Each structure stands twice: as C-alpha cells, then as structure tokens.
Amino acid sequence: MIMSGTKARRSGVALFAAAALVTLPVIGTERGAAAMAASAPAPTEGAAGAGEAAGKNSASPGDRGCGQRWRGAWATSPQAPHALMPNWSVAGFTDHTVRQVVRVSTGGTKARIELSNRYGRTPLKVTGATIARAGKGASVQDGSVRDLLFGGHRSVTVPAGGEVRSDGLPMKVRALESLTVTLYLAGPTGPATFHQTALTTTYRAKGDHRSDTGAAAFTEKSESWYYLTGVEVSGGKDDARRKAVVAFGDSITDGYGSTTGANRRYPDALAERFAATGRPRGVLNQGIGGNRITADSSWAGEKGVARFRHDVLGEPNVGSVIVLEGINDIGASASPNWPDGSAPDVSVAQLIQAHRSLIRQAHAAGVKAIGATVTPFKGAAYYSERGETKRDALNAWIRTSGEYDEVVDLDRALSDPSDHDRLAPAYDSGDHLHPSDAGYRAMAEAVDLDEL
C-alpha cells in the first residue's frame, strides 16, 4: 500500500531500499529466460588497445553524438574487496575468464554494460568481454555470443577508482530475459571491486574462454558478481519515457533469504508486475547486505547517505527512489559483535536526519522519494526491546511526517497479525529478519504501480 505524502508528486519510478545483515547463500543454478537469437550481426573487430573510461551517466566513446537515451535494465552496487565471506575479490584474477548471469528488467534494441574498478588499487585491464543469451548453468545459447567493444576496441583499461561503459551493441533484449556477460582478465588484476550477494552463480575458467558456448571449462563457482555493475538498454517499445525504479537498501533489498538462482528478490517481483501489465520498466537493485544509512563499513559499503549519489542518482533516467533503510543501524547499535567492531549507538533523531538527507538529495535531482517502513525483526539475532522502540518511532515518522512524497508500509504488509513486531510465519525466511520468497512477493505487491 502506498500512502500519499504532503509534497507534490513527481512523475517517475520507485526505488526500494531494505536493510539487514547478510551471510553467504547456498550456490544455485541460473537458467536463461529466452531463446531468441541476436538481431544484428557481430560487431566489426576493433584494434587492440585500451578503451576510454566513461563515468556515470556519460556516453561511451562509441556512442557519442548518436542521440541515444540509455536506461538501466539491471544494476548492482559495487563493494570493496573483503574476505568476511568466501569469494574471489581479495585474490583477484590472473588468466581467468569470469562468466556472470543477470536478468534484465526491461528491454531494448541496443545494449551496453558498465564495469567498475571503484575500489581497485591499480588500473584494471579487461582483455575482452562478450555478451550472450543465457543457457543452463555456465552455457550460453548457440549463436548468441557477441563481442563487446570499448571505444571501438576489444580491450579496455579502467582507472583505479573509475568506471567504464561499453559501446552500444545492436541486440534485441526482452524484459525479464537472462543474459551472460563474460570477461577475460589476463591479469593479474589485484583485489577486485565486486558485489557480495549475487544470489546467482558466477562461473570461472582458467584461460580465455569468453566465446565458449559450452560450460565445460567453467569449473569454479562463486556467489558474487565481479566488476560488472550495470546493463543498460536503449530503443524499443520500452523507451525512455518510462523512467527506472531503483531499489536502495541492504540485504532485504539485496534479496537475502530468497531462493538462489530463481530471481525472487522483491525488486525482481516488482519488475515482473510491470512486465505483466505489458509496460515493462527498469527496476534497479541497489541493496548491499549489512549496509547502514548512518555508518560506513569495510565489508558492507559506504553509509547510505554517502553512496546514494553514486548508486541511485548516478544511474541513467531515474524517476523515483523507494528508501527502506535503518534496520542495521538499529540492530547494530552499541553491539560489540558487529563485524567492523563495536558499532555506534544510533538515535532515532540521527536516523531521521539521515532519511532527510536522502530526500533532499533525491529532490535536488528531480527524483521522487518514496519511504518504506522498516520491516519487523523480533526474534532476529540482534533484536532488542530498545531496538524495537527505535523502529516503531522511525516508522511513525516515515508514515506521518509527510516528508517523503509517498510511503510504502512494508511493516504492515509483512507483520504477523498476532504479534506486529514479528514477520508473519509465511513471510519469514527462518531467521526472523529476512523475508521468504513469499515475503518478498508481498513487498512488491504492497506497491501501487500507478504511483510510481
């Protein structure tokens, strides 16, 4: 349910945010969603060399002057490398091919990717990259592998701290289609910018296998995404008149507790609702497990008020943001067992101040700000009655202050009717903090699409 705020509504898209602790999910299998062949011939081979880096919202060199308007179809938030949970980020890559599977929320007639070296210590050399339609596991559909170019070249060097977008590639992409992006990294790369909780399987092979259609060479698996932070599309009937929805938050937005490899995060369910109307929209998931709105973390990203500008406002053609943040600030307050060390005791006033910062940033960029009430957590490992009092106070402010343009009451949508401080049993993944598949679906169903 969305409730109107007192401010004038802005047209655009909704952005969801959720907060929670995260642990490594079980490895699963990702399957392709469509069997359609690429609609255009393979690109002309460019000279080997380093492409030109492009920042957020900038055109890649090969697209400048083309009058195209790009929109996000899939995205994830970059994180600094860490070894808190098993992944490949700290070791990086040397003579490895990394194949990653993503499902896009909207379609188009051209596609490009975004690669991030935001937390890299040295320039990142990507020897080559391909895009294809996903098959079973690490395989891709026959005839669908296409080389990606960067400023007309097959290779690109991304500066330390920088990002790059590939040239636009003529390729018909359908909403809810699964694609693979394969990177060959001759390396050594050094520690890798990544996203910890992919909830889908990433595959690795030794040597250059970027053009392989089969899965045989890809013998290693990970539950994270590496360097890949976006897939964007342009053209087609799902054009730029319908702006993107960004989901901003923590592990509840990230989808922890949902079925691995099944695309059952609540932003996925929201994208499916749009597609079912015949009018797909970009829904971009910018959740990071463990993220807090008021405090930086070595493993869970920059604080929400700091990363909002990059992860939300830096995406192309965004209309709205739904913010669901604060549960980790509340749960970790004064905790001696937080992975970064003792966490500060955050007050309700500080949480409200942080939410106001996000609202101001969104409005300054012409983006509609939608507040989501913080979901129940009674029974979770870091639950306390004092924390519950803070959650109730923050939710009361979100509901009644009128400072958000709209409110999505996820607290009421997920709570147990017999104990409103708990998740309803059918919506509980089992840890009393993260929703189940049914809970994530209920979150998406609580949103009035006409208000986005």
C-alpha positions in Angstrom: 0.0 0.0 0.0 1.3 3.4 -0.9 0.1 6.4 1.0 0.5 9.9 -0.4 2.7 12.5 1.3 2.1 16.2 1.6 4.6 17.1 -1.1 3.7 17.4 -4.7 4.2 14.1 -6.6 6.9 13.8 -9.2 6.5 11.6 -12.2 9.0 8.7 -12.3 10.0 5.4 -10.9 10.1 3.9 -7.4 13.2 2.8 -5.6 13.1 0.3 -2.9 15.5 0.1 0.0 15.9 -2.5 2.7 18.4 -3.1 5.5 19.7 -6.3 7.1 22.6 -8.5 8.0 23.8 -10.9 5.3 25.6 -14.2 5.2 26.7 -16.2 2.1 23.7 -18.0 0.5 23.9 -21.5 -1.0 25.2 -21.8 -4.5 22.5 -22.4 -7.1 21.9 -22.5 -10.8 20.7 -19.7 -13.1 18.8 -20.5 -16.3 18.2 -18.4 -19.3 14.7 -16.9 -19.8 14.5 -16.6 -23.5 15.7 -18.4 -26.7 15.8 -15.5 -29.1 18.8 -15.1 -31.3 20.7 -11.8 -31.6 19.0 -9.5 -34.0 22.1 -7.9 -35.6 25.4 -9.2 -37.0 28.6 -9.4 -34.9 30.4 -6.1 -34.5 33.5 -5.3 -36.5 36.7 -6.2 -34.7 38.4 -3.2 -33.4 42.1 -2.6 -32.9 43.5 -4.0 -29.7 44.0 -1.3 -27.1 42.6 0.5 -24.1 39.2 2.0 -24.5 38.3 5.3 -22.9 36.8 5.3 -19.5 33.3 6.8 -19.0 31.8 8.0 -15.8 28.3 7.5 -14.5 25.6 8.9 -16.9 28.2 9.6 -19.7 28.1 8.0 -23.1 30.7 5.5 -24.1 33.1 6.9 -26.8 31.4 4.7 -29.5 28.0 6.2 -28.8 28.8 9.9 -28.6 26.7 12.1 -30.9 24.2 9.3 -31.6 21.3 11.0 -29.8 20.6 7.8 -27.8 19.0 7.8 -24.4 20.0 4.9 -22.2 18.1 3.4 -19.3 19.1 0.9 -16.7 17.9 -2.7 -17.2 20.0 -4.3 -14.4 22.3 -2.9 -11.8 24.1 -3.8 -8.6 26.1 -1.8 -6.0 29.9 -2.1 -6.0 31.6 -3.1 -2.8 35.2 -3.1 -1.7 37.0 -6.4 -1.7 36.9 -8.3 1.6 37.2 -11.9 2.9 34.5 -11.8 5.5 32.6 -14.4 3.5 34.0 -16.8 0.7 34.6 -15.0 -2.6 37.3 -14.2 -5.2 37.6 -10.5 -4.6 40.7 -10.3 -2.4 42.8 -12.6 -4.6 41.6 -11.1 -7.9 42.1 -12.8 -11.2 45.1 -13.9 -13.4 44.4 -15.5 -16.8 40.8 -16.1 -15.8 37.5 -16.0 -17.7 34.6 -14.9 -15.5 31.0 -15.6 -16.7 28.2 -13.8 -14.9 24.4 -14.2 -15.3 21.9 -11.4 -14.8 18.2 -10.9 -15.6 17.2 -7.6 -17.1 14.0 -5.9 -16.0 13.3 -4.1 -19.3 14.2 -4.5 -23.0 15.5 -2.5 -25.9 17.2 -2.8 -29.3 20.7 -1.9 -28.1 22.7 -3.0 -25.0 25.8 -2.0 -23.2 27.4 -2.9 -19.9 29.1 -1.0 -17.1 32.3 -2.2 -15.4 33.5 -0.7 -12.1 37.0 -0.5 -10.7 35.7 1.8 -7.9 37.7 0.0 -5.2 40.6 -1.1 -7.3 44.1 -0.1 -6.2 45.5 -0.2 -9.7 44.2 0.2 -13.3 42.1 -2.8 -14.4 42.9 -4.3 -17.8 39.9 -6.1 -19.3 41.4 -8.1 -22.2 38.0 -8.8 -23.7 34.3 -9.1 -23.0 31.3 -10.8 -24.6 27.5 -10.8 -24.0 25.2 -13.7 -24.8 21.8 -15.1 -24.0 22.0 -17.4 -21.0 21.6 -21.1 -21.2 21.8 -23.7 -18.5 24.4 -23.1 -15.8 27.5 -21.6 -17.5 26.4 -22.4 -21.0 25.0 -19.8 -23.4 22.6 -20.2 -26.3 24.3 -21.2 -29.6 24.8 -18.3 -32.0 24.2 -15.6 -29.4 27.8 -14.7 -28.3 28.7 -11.1 -29.3 31.9 -9.2 -28.6 31.6 -6.0 -26.6 33.7 -3.0 -27.7 35.0 -0.1 -25.8 35.6 3.0 -27.9 35.9 0.6 -30.8 38.4 -1.7 -29.2 38.0 -5.1 -27.7 40.1 -4.3 -24.6 39.8 -1.6 -22.1 41.7 -0.2 -19.1 39.6 1.1 -16.3 41.4 3.5 -14.0 41.7 2.8 -10.3 38.5 4.3 -8.8 36.9 4.6 -12.2 34.1 3.0 -14.3 33.6 2.4 -18.0 30.6 1.7 -20.2 30.9 -0.4 -23.4 29.8 0.9 -26.8 26.2 0.3 -27.6 25.7 -3.1 -29.3 22.7 -3.7 -31.6 20.9 -6.5 -29.8 17.2 -7.1 -29.2 16.8 -7.6 -25.5 13.5 -8.6 -23.9 12.2 -7.7 -20.5 12.9 -10.5 -17.9 15.5 -12.1 -20.2 18.6 -13.6 -18.6 21.9 -12.6 -20.2 25.5 -13.6 -19.6 28.4 -11.2 -19.5 31.8 -12.9 -19.8 35.1 -11.1 -19.0 38.6 -12.4 -19.9 41.1 -11.0 -17.4 44.7 -11.8 -18.4 45.7 -10.0 -15.2 46.9 -10.0 -12.6 44.1 -7.7 -11.6 44.8 -7.2 -7.9 41.8 -7.1 -5.5 38.5 -6.8 -7.3 35.6 -4.5 -6.9 32.6 -6.8 -6.5 29.1 -7.3 -5.1 29.0 -10.0 -2.4 25.5 -11.4 -2.5 24.5 -12.2 -6.1 22.0 -14.9 -5.2 23.0 -16.5 -8.5 26.1 -18.4 -9.7 29.1 -16.8 -11.3 31.5 -19.2 -13.1 35.3 -19.1 -13.6 37.6 -20.8 -16.1 41.3 -20.8 -16.5 42.5 -19.2 -19.7 40.5 -17.3 -22.4 37.0 -18.8 -22.8 35.0 -15.7 -23.4 33.5 -17.0 -26.6 32.7 -20.6 -25.4 29.1 -21.6 -25.7 29.5 -24.7 -23.5 30.1 -24.9 -19.8 32.9 -27.5 -19.7 35.8 -25.0 -19.0 33.9 -23.2 -16.2 34.7 -25.5 -13.3 34.7 -22.9 -10.4 31.7 -21.2 -8.9 31.1 -18.2 -6.7 28.0 -16.4 -5.3 29.2 -12.9 -6.1 29.4 -10.6 -9.1 32.8 -9.1 -10.1 33.4 -5.7 -11.8 30.0 -5.9 -13.6 27.7 -3.2 -12.1 25.2 -2.5 -14.8 23.4 -3.5 -18.1 21.7 -0.7 -19.9 19.4 -0.6 -23.0 18.1 1.9 -25.5 15.5 1.9 -28.2 12.5 -0.4 -28.5 8.9 0.0 -27.2 10.0 0.2 -23.6 11.6 3.5 -24.3 12.9 6.3 -22.1 9.5 7.8 -21.5 9.1 5.3 -18.6 11.8 6.0 -16.1 13.7 3.5 -14.0 12.8 2.2 -10.5 15.8 1.9 -8.1 15.7 -0.3 -5.1 18.0 1.2 -2.4 18.9 -0.5 0.8 20.5 -3.5 2.4 20.2 -7.3 2.4 16.4 -7.2 2.4 16.6 -5.3 -0.9 19.5 -7.4 -1.9 17.2 -10.4 -1.5 19.0 -12.5 1.1 16.8 -15.4 2.2 15.2 -15.8 -1.2 15.8 -18.9 -3.4 19.2 -18.8 -5.1 19.1 -18.7 -8.9 15.4 -18.0 -9.0 15.2 -14.2 -9.2 12.8 -13.9 -6.2 14.1 -10.7 -4.7 11.4 -8.2 -4.2 12.8 -5.9 -7.0 12.5 -8.9 -9.3 8.9 -9.4 -8.3 8.3 -5.7 -8.9 9.8 -5.9 -12.4 7.5 -8.9 -13.1 4.5 -6.9 -12.1 5.4 -4.2 -14.5 6.1 -6.7 -17.3 2.7 -8.4 -16.7 1.0 -5.1 -17.5 2.6 -5.0 -20.9 4.6 -1.9 -19.9 8.0 -3.1 -18.5 10.2 -0.7 -16.6 13.7 -0.7 -15.4 13.9 -1.8 -11.8 17.4 -1.5 -10.4 18.5 -3.3 -7.2 21.0 -1.2 -5.2 20.9 -3.1 -2.0 24.0 -4.2 -0.1 23.9 -6.7 2.7 24.7 -5.2 6.1 24.6 -1.7 4.8 23.7 1.1 7.3 22.3 4.5 6.5 24.5 6.3 9.1 27.8 4.5 9.2 30.5 3.3 6.7 31.6 -0.3 6.7 34.7 -2.1 5.4 32.5 -5.0 4.2 29.0 -3.6 3.8 29.7 -0.5 1.8 29.7 3.2 2.4 26.9 4.6 4.5 23.6 5.1 2.7 23.7 8.9 2.8 27.1 8.8 1.1 26.6 6.1 -1.6 23.1 7.4 -2.6 24.5 9.9 -5.0 26.5 7.3 -6.9 24.3 4.2 -6.6 20.9 6.0 -7.2 21.4 9.4 -8.8 24.3 8.2 -10.9 22.0 5.7 -12.8 20.6 6.9 -16.1 17.0 8.1 -16.4 15.8 7.5 -12.8 12.4 8.9 -11.8 11.9 7.6 -8.2 13.6 6.0 -5.3 12.0 4.0 -2.5 14.1 4.0 0.6 13.9 1.1 3.1 16.9 1.8 5.4 17.7 1.7 9.1 17.3 -1.9 10.5 21.1 -2.5 10.6 21.7 0.9 12.3 19.1 -0.1 14.9 20.2 -3.7 15.4 23.9 -3.0 15.5 23.6 0.0 17.9 26.1 -0.5 20.7 26.8 -4.1 19.5 30.2 -5.4 20.5 29.9 -8.2 17.9 29.4 -6.2 14.7 32.0 -7.4 12.1 33.6 -3.9 11.8 33.9 -3.8 15.6 31.7 -2.0 18.2 29.0 -0.1 16.4 27.8 3.4 17.5 24.5 3.7 19.4 22.4 5.5 16.7 19.4 7.5 17.9 16.1 7.9 16.2 16.9 11.6 15.6 20.1 10.6 13.7 18.1 8.1 11.6 15.5 10.7 10.7 18.3 13.2 9.8 19.8 10.6 7.5 16.5 9.9 5.8 16.0 13.6 5.4 19.4 13.8 3.7 18.3 11.1 1.1 15.0 13.0 0.5 17.0 16.3 -0.1 19.4 14.6 -2.5 16.6 12.9 -4.4 14.6 16.1 -4.8 17.6 18.2 -5.8 18.0 15.7 -8.7 14.2 15.8 -9.6 13.7 12.3 -8.3 10.6 11.2 -6.4 11.4 10.0 -2.9 9.3 7.1 -1.5 9.8 6.0 2.1 9.3 2.3 3.1 8.6 1.5 6.7 11.2 -0.8 8.3 10.1 -4.4 8.5 9.6 -6.4 11.7 12.6 -8.2 13.3 11.5 -9.7 16.6 13.4 -12.9 17.2 16.3 -11.9 15.0 19.9 -12.3 16.4 20.2 -8.6 17.1 16.7 -7.9 18.2 16.1 -6.0 21.5 13.2 -4.2 23.0 15.2 -1.0 22.9 15.7 -1.5 19.2 12.0 -2.2 18.7 11.2 1.1 20.3 13.5 2.9 17.8 12.0 1.0 14.9 8.5 2.0 16.0 9.5 5.6 16.3 11.2 5.7 12.9 8.2 4.1 11.2 5.9 6.6 12.8 7.9 9.4 11.4 8.0 7.8 7.9 4.2 7.3 8.0 3.1 10.6 9.4 5.7 13.3 8.7 4.8 13.9 5.1 8.4 14.4 4.2 8.5 11.5 1.8 6.5 12.0 -1.4 4.8 8.6 -0.8 5.0 5.9 1.8 5.0 2.1 1.2 4.0 0.4 4.5 6.1 -2.8 4.3 6.0 -3.1 8.1 2.2 -3.7 8.0 2.4 -5.7 4.8 4.7 -8.3 6.4 3.9 -8.3 10.1 2.3 -11.2 12.0 -1.3 -10.2 12.9 -0.9 -11.8 16.3 2.4 -10.0 17.0 3.1 -7.0 14.9 6.7 -6.9 15.9 7.4 -10.2 14.1 7.3 -11.2 10.5 4.3 -13.3 9.6 5.4 -17.0 9.6 4.6 -17.4 5.9 6.8 -14.4 5.1 9.8 -15.4 7.3 12.8 -17.0 5.7 13.6 -18.5 9.1 16.0 -16.0 10.7 13.1 -13.7 11.7 14.8 -10.8 9.8 14.8 -11.6 6.1 11.6 -12.3 4.2 11.0 -15.6 2.4 10.1 -15.8 -1.3 6.5 -15.2 -0.4 7.5 -12.3 1.8 9.5 -10.6 -1.0 6.5 -11.1 -3.3 4.2 -9.5 -0.7 6.6 -6.5 -0.5 6.3 -6.0 -4.3 2.5 -6.5 -4.1 2.3 -3.7 -1.5 3.3 -1.1 -4.1 0.7 0.6 -6.2 2.3 0.7 -9.7 0.2 3.7 -10.6 2.0 5.8 -8.0 5.5 5.0 -9.4 
